[in-house]
Amino acid sequence: MTSFVAPRPNPRARLRELLAAPGPLIAPGAYDALSARLVQQAGFDVVYMTGFGTSASLLGRPDVGLLGGAEMTDNARRMAQAVDVPLIADADTGYGNALNVVRTVREYEQAGVAGLQLEDQVSPKRCGHMAGKAVIDVEEAVAKVRAAVAARTDPDLVVIARTDVAQVEGTRAAIDRALRFADAGADVLFVEAPRTAEDVELVATELKGHHLLFNWVEGGQTEGLTMDRVAELGFSLVLFPISTLLAATHAMQAALTTLRQTSSTAGAPMGDFDGFLQTIGLPELRADEARFAG
């Protein structure tokens, strides 16, 4: 990580460069500033702010539309400030109609995100890999994408348009809707939760020529594919939205079980204090402190 006060590269232009490069861009999910830093320190070129993880970390509740736009924007702002790489942020449904989408895009831009994801579920929405989803009318969904594209003040801001209609009306309907989103100006198309490998292949074939997103959700509704196959199909961006959340939760549960059973953390899966201070950037802060003191 760089100095706390060092100038940072333009994250939006960088994200567009990464999307244009060959091979899928892998974006691990993060849910707070710490997990975002860990993603960057692991060597990844982009971080994804997961709405599922944000709801779990802020509220301790599932992703069923409980968070509002202000809470999501605040989380995005903290995460964007914690890393030097581009941040893509979940913006759910845009938190209202097309006019609300305009405000959401402006707020996310000011927060420093490089790209944002909008979806076409009814409000309150739910995680894309949960059952019982419902979507808004296609014309309203297209209008919200059009509003998002028009609202950005930085043309490099990447607009990702997601449709959840596959679970409701089938994969073909999702492809048709995604094409409408492309016509409205979306930079990346995201068909959520196609069930089978054949469905994924149909999406990739019918939407060839567009930047496509594949959502890799452990235990989700989409049949597992290898990364090689995802690359062969031409997906530009692959999200791993909940991997860090599941790993962190498992590790904390294990440590707490050890503490409860033994009244000690000896043998529990954890790092050391000094190493953690290195991870969260104490040396850089100390160097800046000395610099300003002369």
Secondary structure, DSSP 8 states (H G I E B T S, - for coil): ---TTS----HHHHHHHHHHSSS-EEEEEESSHHHHHHHHHTT-S-EEE-HHHHHHHHHSS-SSS-S-HHHHHHHHHHHHHH-SS-EEEE-TT-SSSHHHHHHHHHHHHHHT-SEEEEE-B-SS---TTSS---B--HHHHHHHHHHHHHH-SSTT-EEEEEE-THHHH-HHHHHHHHHHHHHTT-SEEEE----SHHHHHHHHHHTTTSEEEEE--TTSSS----HHHHHHTT-SEEEETTHHHHHHHHHHHHHHHHHHHHSS-TTSS---HHHHHHHTTHHHHHHHHHHHH-
